[in-house]
């Protein structure tokens, strides 16, 4: 008999046994995870004939998606002992987990797949890409290290003022990114905790403005004293670092780099900068390791600027890879959090190109205008969460959105799988792309209305998230 349930304290030994068998993690990391991150109430297990054979963690975190902030769940550690594989344990476990998240009022979730084909059937679809670089360090010889580099000493408590400066600095960096962690004080404390593990040999260096010679405009990283900074530093026990005269945070941080060195290769997990000058300085910092490392490998968002400053980009290996999947957990409540954007040339005429519908089989009328009231009938196919597996009437009324179960006789405007809807909802694909590339039913005479509806709610963005779990 197969049974999924939430774990209890007494299940720890069995859960750790499954983890150790299925994942090739250093013992130090596994100890850290189960001592500091593991919570039984966020762990779903499966019993087969009374024995725990499968486990998954539903790790809570806060995400900035579009214009909203959400309580989200990062699904990690999906694992089954070999004697229980191919018996339906994972299906039972993930179906239970998705409905548990729904019951907890979690609206969105992410999962890093070992095989995309496995998780597509549970509604998880790729929503993140990243760019990978492999560069000879000698090819960076023309970049000069400027400014002051300070190493974060994980053995000591990180200065609270420095955390506040990091929060304000990275919030500006995140303005061009979507679907990332809320990088607040708790986030950085957790990151420092994970990076301090000796088994991973991590280094964290902050680039600061040279006290004697500015490496760029003094105000370029200024962070206004506003809701953002107050919220993300409100748990601080020390005085905030605002200058009352200018209303800006006194912040000398220009960038940072997180990396490890292994067998002559520098692996950069994050390279964060606020200008071409700071990017070039960070590349100069990497070059100064050329006697230790012949190769540097860098992970970066797809909108990064590294390739634009390289002397000869042809010498660098560059690739774009799928990275993380996303899923909408609660369709109704997720839609209700959205706000329509009527500011894109509102009440003006649109061409096909301006509407973004050219080449997608969607023809617009040049006299077409965005309306303040709009409604579509959307059928969602979700084989795991029954509450999502319905036909909805979704209405935009000025600034608000209402979602109701559609009348049985209502004609469907568009039918989307939860996978397709999630890619639109995460702003990874536009509705035009989904219509064009996927098998989607859409009512022919309602194409323009459907495209407009989704474009009022979702703007395609660059998704990126850094994983320290």
Backbone torsions as a table, in degrees:
resi	resn	phi	psi	omega
1	UNK	NA	133.1	179.7
2	UNK	-102.8	130.1	-179.1
3	UNK	-141.7	125.7	175.1
4	UNK	-99.5	144.0	179.8
5	UNK	-160.3	168.4	171.6
6	UNK	-74.2	145.8	179.4
7	UNK	-73.8	161.9	172.7
8	UNK	-123.0	172.8	-179.0
9	UNK	-56.5	-36.8	-175.5
10	UNK	-72.5	-8.8	-179.1
11	UNK	-87.9	-3.1	-172.3
12	UNK	-54.9	-46.2	-177.3
13	UNK	-60.4	-42.5	-179.5
14	UNK	-68.9	-40.3	179.3
15	UNK	-64.9	-42.9	179.2
16	UNK	-64.9	-35.9	178.5
17	UNK	-63.0	-42.6	178.9
18	UNK	-64.6	-45.1	179.8
19	UNK	-58.8	-49.2	-177.3
20	UNK	-63.4	-33.9	179.9
21	UNK	-73.9	-40.5	-170.5
22	UNK	-87.6	-23.8	-176.1
23	UNK	-120.6	138.9	-177.4
24	UNK	-90.9	52.2	-178.0
25	UNK	-87.2	144.7	171.8
26	UNK	-58.5	147.0	-178.1
27	UNK	-59.0	-35.2	-179.6
28	UNK	-61.5	-41.1	179.8
29	UNK	-69.1	-43.6	179.2
30	UNK	-60.9	-40.7	177.0
31	UNK	-61.3	-45.1	179.4
32	UNK	-59.9	-46.9	-176.3
33	UNK	-61.6	-46.9	-175.3
34	UNK	-77.7	-18.2	176.6
35	UNK	-88.3	-34.6	-171.5
36	UNK	-114.8	-24.8	-174.7
37	UNK	-110.9	-29.9	-173.7
38	UNK	-69.9	132.4	174.3
39	UNK	-133.3	123.0	-178.4
40	UNK	-54.5	-36.9	-177.4
41	UNK	-73.6	-7.1	173.3
42	UNK	-108.7	17.3	-177.7
43	UNK	-122.1	122.1	175.4
44	UNK	-102.3	133.4	177.9
45	UNK	-122.4	160.9	175.6
46	UNK	-123.1	130.9	173.8
47	UNK	-99.6	134.6	172.6
48	UNK	-118.1	111.9	-176.1
49	UNK	53.6	40.8	174.6
50	UNK	87.1	-4.4	179.8
51	UNK	-108.7	135.2	177.9
52	UNK	-73.6	120.5	-174.6
53	UNK	-125.4	-14.2	-178.5
54	UNK	-136.7	153.7	-178.1
55	UNK	-153.7	147.9	173.7
56	UNK	-149.7	144.8	179.6
57	UNK	-104.9	134.2	176.8
58	UNK	-108.1	80.6	-171.2
59	UNK	-78.2	119.5	-178.6
60	UNK	-79.5	144.1	173.4
61	UNK	-157.7	171.4	179.8
62	UNK	-107.9	133.6	-176.6
63	UNK	-123.8	141.1	170.0
64	UNK	-96.4	114.1	-179.8
65	UNK	-127.9	118.5	-174.6
66	UNK	62.1	-127.8	-179.8
67	UNK	-97.3	4.2	-174.2
68	UNK	-116.9	161.3	173.0
69	UNK	-114.1	136.2	-173.9
70	UNK	-129.5	146.9	162.2
71	UNK	-77.5	120.5	-174.2
72	UNK	-125.1	173.5	178.9
73	UNK	-130.2	129.2	175.1
74	UNK	-100.1	111.4	-177.8
75	UNK	-85.6	116.5	-176.7
76	UNK	-136.1	164.9	173.2
77	UNK	68.5	33.2	177.2
78	UNK	-68.9	117.7	-170.8
79	UNK	-153.3	145.9	178.9
80	UNK	-142.2	137.4	176.6
81	UNK	-65.3	149.5	-172.6
82	UNK	-60.3	-34.3	-177.8
83	UNK	-69.9	-12.8	-177.9
84	UNK	-110.5	4.2	-178.4
85	UNK	-74.8	153.5	-178.9
86	UNK	64.0	27.1	178.2
87	UNK	-120.5	8.9	177.2
88	UNK	90.0	9.1	-177.4
89	UNK	-68.0	-42.9	-178.5
90	UNK	-66.5	-40.3	177.9
91	UNK	-58.9	-45.6	178.7
92	UNK	-62.4	-42.3	-175.8
93	UNK	-69.0	-46.1	-177.1
94	UNK	-72.6	-35.7	176.1
95	UNK	-63.7	-43.8	176.6
96	UNK	-61.1	-44.7	-176.3
97	UNK	-62.7	-43.6	-179.6
98	UNK	-63.3	-40.8	178.8
99	UNK	-73.0	-28.3	174.1
100	UNK	-66.7	-43.0	177.2
101	UNK	-62.5	-40.4	177.1
102	UNK	-60.0	-44.0	-179.6
103	UNK	-65.4	-24.8	179.8
104	UNK	-88.4	6.5	-179.2
105	UNK	63.2	34.5	171.1
106	UNK	-88.5	129.5	-174.2
107	UNK	-95.5	-26.7	-176.4
108	UNK	-140.6	157.1	-178.1
109	UNK	-148.7	154.0	174.5
110	UNK	-127.6	159.7	-179.9
111	UNK	-155.1	131.8	175.3
112	UNK	-94.4	111.4	-171.9
113	UNK	-85.8	145.9	168.7
114	UNK	-83.0	-23.2	178.1
115	UNK	-151.7	115.2	-175.8
116	UNK	-60.1	-32.5	-175.9
117	UNK	-63.1	-30.5	-178.4
118	UNK	-66.0	-43.6	-168.1
119	UNK	-94.9	-12.6	175.5
120	UNK	-57.1	-39.2	-176.5
121	UNK	-67.3	-14.7	177.7
122	UNK	-103.1	12.4	173.8
123	UNK	92.9	-2.1	179.0
124	UNK	-85.8	129.1	-178.1
125	UNK	-135.0	151.6	-177.0
126	UNK	-58.9	129.7	179.1
127	UNK	-131.0	1.8	-178.4
128	UNK	-137.5	138.7	169.1
129	UNK	-121.2	158.8	171.4
130	UNK	-140.3	158.9	176.6
131	UNK	-103.9	137.0	177.1
132	UNK	-113.8	133.7	175.1
133	UNK	-115.9	144.0	166.6
134	UNK	-131.2	114.6	-170.6
135	UNK	-130.8	139.4	170.7
136	UNK	-70.3	130.1	-179.3
137	UNK	-61.2	-29.2	178.9
138	UNK	-66.4	-22.5	177.3
139	UNK	-74.9	-4.3	179.3
140	UNK	-103.8	14.4	-171.5
141	UNK	-65.3	-21.1	-179.2
142	UNK	-85.8	-2.4	176.6
143	UNK	-91.8	134.9	-177.1
144	UNK	-109.2	135.7	176.6
145	UNK	-76.0	115.4	178.3
146	UNK	-124.1	167.2	-177.6
147	UNK	78.6	-173.5	-179.4
148	UNK	-110.0	127.6	177.0
149	UNK	-101.8	127.9	179.9
150	UNK	-121.4	128.8	179.3
151	UNK	-84.7	135.0	172.1
152	UNK	-78.6	120.5	179.6
153	UNK	-91.5	105.6	-176.1
154	UNK	-69.0	-17.0	179.7
155	UNK	-76.1	-15.3	179.9
156	UNK	-114.3	159.2	176.1
157	UNK	-70.2	128.5	-178.3
158	UNK	-71.2	134.7	-178.4
159	UNK	-58.4	132.4	-176.0
160	UNK	-61.8	-36.9	178.7
161	UNK	-62.9	-37.4	179.7
162	UNK	-66.2	-38.3	177.0
163	UNK	-63.9	-42.3	178.9
164	UNK	-62.4	-40.2	178.3
165	UNK	-65.7	-40.4	177.7
166	UNK	-61.8	-42.7	-179.6
167	UNK	-59.7	-49.3	-178.0
168	UNK	-67.4	-37.8	179.5
169	UNK	-64.6	-47.8	-174.7
170	UNK	-73.2	-25.3	176.2
171	UNK	-63.5	-37.4	176.4
172	UNK	-69.0	-38.8	177.6
173	UNK	-62.0	-35.9	-176.6
174	UNK	-76.6	-8.5	-176.8
175	UNK	-58.3	-28.2	-179.9
176	UNK	-99.5	10.5	-179.8
177	UNK	-122.3	159.2	-176.1
178	UNK	-133.8	158.7	173.1
179	UNK	59.8	40.5	-179.8
180	UNK	-108.4	168.4	172.6
181	UNK	-59.6	150.4	164.2
182	UNK	-76.4	110.2	-173.4
183	UNK	-89.8	81.4	-179.9
184	UNK	-104.3	-168.2	-176.9
185	UNK	-61.7	-42.7	179.5
186	UNK	-62.9	-38.4	179.7
187	UNK	-59.9	-50.4	-177.6
188	UNK	-66.8	-35.6	176.9
189	UNK	-62.7	-40.0	178.5
190	UNK	-67.6	-40.4	178.5
191	UNK	-62.8	-46.2	179.1
192	UNK	-60.9	-38.0	177.4
193	UNK	-59.2	-48.3	-177.4
194	UNK	-69.5	-40.5	-177.7
195	UNK	-70.9	-19.2	-178.4
196	UNK	-74.2	-12.0	-178.8
197	UNK	-64.6	125.4	-175.3
198	UNK	-66.0	-26.1	-176.4
199	UNK	-64.5	-22.5	-177.7
200	UNK	-99.8	-8.9	174.4
201	UNK	53.7	42.5	-177.5
202	UNK	-80.5	148.8	173.2
203	UNK	-129.0	141.9	179.5
204	UNK	-130.8	110.8	178.9
205	UNK	-115.2	134.9	175.8
206	UNK	-101.7	132.8	173.5
207	UNK	-92.9	121.3	179.1
208	UNK	-116.6	158.1	177.6
209	UNK	-63.7	136.0	175.9
210	UNK	-62.0	126.8	-176.6
211	UNK	-64.0	-28.6	-176.3
212	UNK	-94.5	-24.7	-177.5
213	UNK	-144.5	113.5	-179.1
214	UNK	-63.5	134.4	177.6
215	UNK	-88.8	-6.1	174.8
216	UNK	-171.3	179.9	-177.5
217	UNK	-53.0	132.3	-174.0
218	UNK	-60.5	-31.9	-175.3
219	UNK	-91.3	4.4	-172.4
220	UNK	-65.5	-25.3	178.8
221	UNK	-114.2	15.9	178.4
222	UNK	-60.9	140.7	-178.2
223	UNK	-122.3	117.7	-176.1
224	UNK	-60.3	145.4	175.3
225	UNK	-74.8	93.0	-174.1
226	UNK	-138.8	-172.1	-178.1
227	UNK	-54.7	-42.7	-176.7
228	UNK	-56.1	-57.7	-174.5
229	UNK	-66.6	-38.1	178.0
230	UNK	-61.0	-43.0	-178.7
231	UNK	-66.4	-43.3	-172.1
232	UNK	-80.5	-9.3	177.0
233	UNK	-121.1	12.3	-172.1
234	UNK	-68.8	-16.9	179.0
235	UNK	-87.5	0.4	-178.6
236	UNK	-66.9	143.0	178.5
237	UNK	-97.5	-5.5	-179.4
238	UNK	-110.8	168.2	-176.1
239	UNK	-66.3	138.2	176.7
240	UNK	-65.7	159.4	-172.6
241	UNK	-104.8	46.5	179.1
242	UNK	-90.3	145.4	169.8
243	UNK	-99.9	117.6	-173.6
244	UNK	-64.6	-29.5	-176.1
245	UNK	-64.9	-45.8	-174.7
246	UNK	-97.7	-15.7	-175.7
247	UNK	73.2	14.8	-179.8
248	UNK	-115.4	155.7	175.8
249	UNK	-75.7	134.7	175.9
250	UNK	-74.4	98.7	-168.6
251	UNK	-135.1	116.0	179.8
252	UNK	-100.1	4.8	-178.1
253	UNK	-74.5	131.9	179.7
254	UNK	-116.3	-12.0	180.0
255	UNK	171.7	174.0	171.7
256	UNK	-155.5	161.7	-179.5
257	UNK	-136.8	134.8	175.6
258	UNK	-119.9	126.1	-174.5
259	UNK	-155.7	166.7	170.8
260	UNK	-136.1	159.5	178.5
261	UNK	-121.2	126.2	-177.4
262	UNK	-144.8	120.3	177.7
263	UNK	51.9	46.4	175.2
264	UNK	76.8	12.3	178.6
265	UNK	-120.8	128.9	172.5
266	UNK	-91.1	120.3	178.9
267	UNK	-104.7	110.1	-176.9
268	UNK	-97.8	114.1	179.4
269	UNK	-87.2	-26.7	175.4
270	UNK	-146.8	132.7	174.6
271	UNK	-131.4	104.1	-171.1
272	UNK	-116.5	131.7	-174.7
273	UNK	-148.5	162.4	-178.1
274	UNK	-120.7	6.2	179.9
275	UNK	-167.4	164.2	174.2
276	UNK	-57.5	-36.1	-178.9
277	UNK	-63.3	-46.2	-179.2
278	UNK	-69.6	-35.3	175.9
279	UNK	-60.7	-46.1	-179.5
280	UNK	-64.6	-35.1	177.3
281	UNK	-66.6	-40.8	177.7
282	UNK	-64.7	-38.3	175.9
283	UNK	-67.6	-33.4	173.9
284	UNK	-65.4	-38.6	175.6
285	UNK	-59.2	-42.9	178.0
286	UNK	-64.0	-44.5	-179.3
287	UNK	-58.7	-36.1	-178.8
288	UNK	-67.0	-0.8	172.3
289	UNK	-101.7	15.0	-170.8
290	UNK	-64.2	-24.1	176.3
291	UNK	-79.1	-22.6	176.6
292	UNK	-89.2	-35.8	-172.1
293	UNK	-131.3	124.6	176.1
294	UNK	-87.6	-21.7	-177.3
295	UNK	-129.6	141.4	170.4
296	UNK	-121.5	133.9	175.6
297	UNK	-113.9	127.9	-174.5
298	UNK	-125.2	132.2	169.4
299	UNK	-97.4	138.6	-177.5
300	UNK	-155.2	158.2	172.1
301	UNK	-61.8	156.8	-176.7
302	UNK	-69.2	-16.6	177.8
303	UNK	-95.0	17.7	-179.8
304	UNK	-66.7	164.0	-174.5
305	UNK	-109.8	8.5	-174.1
306	UNK	-59.5	-45.8	-175.2
307	UNK	-63.5	-22.3	-177.9
308	UNK	-79.8	-16.5	-178.0
309	UNK	-107.9	-6.0	179.0
310	UNK	-67.5	142.4	179.5
311	UNK	-62.0	-44.5	179.1
312	UNK	-138.7	90.5	-177.8
313	UNK	-58.2	-22.7	-179.8
314	UNK	-64.4	-24.0	179.9
315	UNK	-80.5	-14.7	-179.3
316	UNK	-94.3	143.4	173.0
317	UNK	-89.3	124.3	-178.7
318	UNK	-129.7	138.8	177.5
319	UNK	-150.3	152.8	174.5
320	UNK	-109.6	131.2	-176.5
321	UNK	-128.9	146.1	169.0
322	UNK	-64.3	148.4	-170.3
323	UNK	-131.0	-51.8	-171.9
324	UNK	-142.7	142.9	176.5
325	UNK	-98.5	157.1	177.6
326	UNK	-133.1	161.9	179.4
327	UNK	-153.4	138.1	169.4
328	UNK	-81.8	129.5	-178.9
329	UNK	-94.2	-39.3	-177.3
330	UNK	-128.1	99.4	-174.8
331	UNK	-61.4	-48.7	-175.3
332	UNK	-60.9	-52.9	-175.8
333	UNK	-70.1	-31.9	177.0
334	UNK	-62.4	-46.8	179.2
335	UNK	-61.6	-36.8	-178.0
336	UNK	-66.2	-21.0	179.3
337	UNK	-80.1	-12.9	-172.5
338	UNK	-81.5	154.8	175.4
339	UNK	-127.2	127.7	-179.9
340	UNK	-67.8	146.0	178.3
341	UNK	-106.4	104.3	179.5
342	UNK	-96.3	9.8	-171.7
343	UNK	-90.1	-2.2	-179.9
344	UNK	-84.1	83.7	-178.2
345	UNK	54.6	45.6	-177.7
346	UNK	-56.0	138.8	178.4
347	UNK	61.6	29.0	174.2
348	UNK	-119.9	167.5	-179.2
349	UNK	-78.2	145.3	-178.8
350	UNK	-120.8	138.4	169.2
351	UNK	-89.5	171.9	177.6
352	UNK	-58.3	-42.4	-177.6
353	UNK	-66.4	-43.5	-179.2
354	UNK	-62.6	-36.3	177.7
355	UNK	-75.1	-13.6	179.8
356	UNK	74.6	25.3	-176.0
357	UNK	-109.7	-1.3	179.8
358	UNK	-62.1	142.5	176.8
359	UNK	69.3	12.1	178.7
360	UNK	-117.7	15.4	178.1
361	UNK	70.6	17.6	179.8
362	UNK	-115.8	114.1	-176.6
363	UNK	-98.9	131.3	179.5
364	UNK	-106.8	160.4	175.2
365	UNK	-98.6	129.8	-176.5
366	UNK	-65.5	-15.2	176.0
367	UNK	-90.6	6.2	-174.4
368	UNK	-70.6	137.0	178.8
369	UNK	-126.6	144.4	173.9
370	UNK	-65.9	135.8	-178.5
371	UNK	-105.1	154.3	178.6
372	UNK	-81.9	-14.1	177.8
373	UNK	-129.3	131.2	-174.1
374	UNK	-154.8	145.6	-178.5
375	UNK	-145.3	141.8	173.8
376	UNK	-134.1	159.4	172.7
377	UNK	-106.4	113.9	-175.4
378	UNK	-114.4	122.6	173.2
379	UNK	-99.5	127.2	-179.8
380	UNK	-111.6	132.7	176.3
381	UNK	-104.4	112.8	179.7
382	UNK	-137.3	108.3	-175.3
383	UNK	-81.6	-6.7	-178.6
384	UNK	-105.2	-40.2	-176.4
385	UNK	-111.8	104.5	-172.7
386	UNK	-61.4	-34.3	-178.7
387	UNK	-63.5	-22.1	177.1
388	UNK	-89.2	-20.7	-171.3
389	UNK	-82.8	64.0	-172.5
390	UNK	-145.4	176.3	174.3
391	UNK	-106.0	126.7	-173.2
392	UNK	-117.7	146.3	166.8
393	UNK	-102.5	116.9	-176.8
394	UNK	-114.3	126.2	-173.8
395	UNK	-123.1	131.7	170.4
396	UNK	-97.6	121.8	178.6
397	UNK	-127.1	100.2	-174.7
398	UNK	57.0	-113.3	-175.6
399	UNK	-97.5	-2.5	-174.8
400	UNK	-113.4	162.3	-179.5
401	UNK	-129.9	133.0	175.1
402	UNK	-116.8	145.7	-179.5
403	UNK	-131.5	122.7	179.2
404	UNK	-131.9	156.0	171.5
405	UNK	-67.2	128.3	-175.9
406	UNK	-71.1	153.2	173.7
407	UNK	-59.4	142.9	-177.6
408	UNK	-58.0	-28.4	-178.3
409	UNK	-91.9	1.9	-177.5
410	UNK	-68.0	140.4	177.9
411	UNK	-83.5	128.5	-177.4
412	UNK	-73.0	130.7	176.4
413	UNK	-84.6	-41.0	-179.8
414	UNK	-152.4	143.5	177.5
415	UNK	-119.0	125.0	-178.5
416	UNK	-128.1	142.2	168.9
417	UNK	-73.6	160.8	178.0
418	UNK	-62.6	-28.6	176.6
419	UNK	-63.3	-49.6	-178.5
420	UNK	-65.6	-42.1	179.2
421	UNK	-63.9	-36.3	179.3
422	UNK	-65.7	-39.6	178.5
423	UNK	-65.1	-35.7	175.0
424	UNK	-70.9	-45.5	-177.1
425	UNK	-63.2	-32.5	176.8
426	UNK	-83.4	3.2	-179.4
427	UNK	61.9	26.2	179.1
428	UNK	-84.2	-42.1	174.9
429	UNK	-121.4	148.4	172.8
430	UNK	-82.6	162.5	177.7
431	UNK	-63.5	-32.8	177.1
432	UNK	-61.0	-42.4	-179.9
433	UNK	-65.5	-40.7	178.9
434	UNK	-63.8	-43.2	178.9
435	UNK	-61.7	-38.6	-175.2
436	UNK	-77.7	-42.1	-170.0
437	UNK	-97.2	-17.6	-174.7
438	UNK	-113.8	163.2	175.8
439	UNK	-83.0	100.9	-174.2
440	UNK	-128.3	131.6	171.0
441	UNK	-82.8	128.6	174.4
442	UNK	-142.1	134.8	179.8
443	UNK	-67.5	123.1	-168.8
444	UNK	-55.7	-45.5	-175.9
445	UNK	-81.5	5.0	179.4
446	UNK	-117.2	9.0	-176.7
447	UNK	-57.3	-49.1	-179.2
448	UNK	-59.5	-43.8	-179.5
449	UNK	-63.7	-41.2	-179.9
450	UNK	-65.9	-44.3	178.7
451	UNK	-61.2	-45.7	179.6
452	UNK	-61.5	-43.2	-178.3
453	UNK	-56.4	-52.3	-177.6
454	UNK	-68.2	-35.1	179.3
455	UNK	-70.4	-23.4	173.3
456	UNK	-70.1	-24.3	-174.5
457	UNK	-103.6	-29.0	-172.9
458	UNK	-130.6	132.9	175.5
459	UNK	-116.7	127.5	-179.0
460	UNK	-61.8	133.2	-174.1
461	UNK	-135.1	173.9	175.0
462	UNK	-95.1	113.4	179.9
463	UNK	-92.7	136.1	177.3
464	UNK	-157.0	138.3	177.3
465	UNK	-144.6	141.2	176.9
466	UNK	-101.7	130.7	-172.5
467	UNK	-103.9	113.8	175.1
468	UNK	-118.5	18.0	177.1
469	UNK	-79.7	NA	NA
